[in-house]
């Protein structure tokens, strides 16, 4: 799955990943390879990139949106800081 994390200022992350955990408005959810199309609002919280089954990167994000289509996940947020 391809993941892109974008802020108004710059691209934070772009690459192939196993999955991503996101802080949705109603709770934490996960998007994995070949996920069904989805658009969701995000709240401020922790985003975790699952590079493979054992390697992760984490970011504190501000609110935004996520779109999943054709095995590509695009995260648009107001800001992000790597942990």
Secondary structure, DSSP 8 states (H G I E B T S, - for coil): -EEEEE-SS-EEEEEE-SEEEEEETTEEEEEETT---EEEEE-SEEEEEESSSS-EEEEEE-SEEEEEETTEEEEEES-EEE-
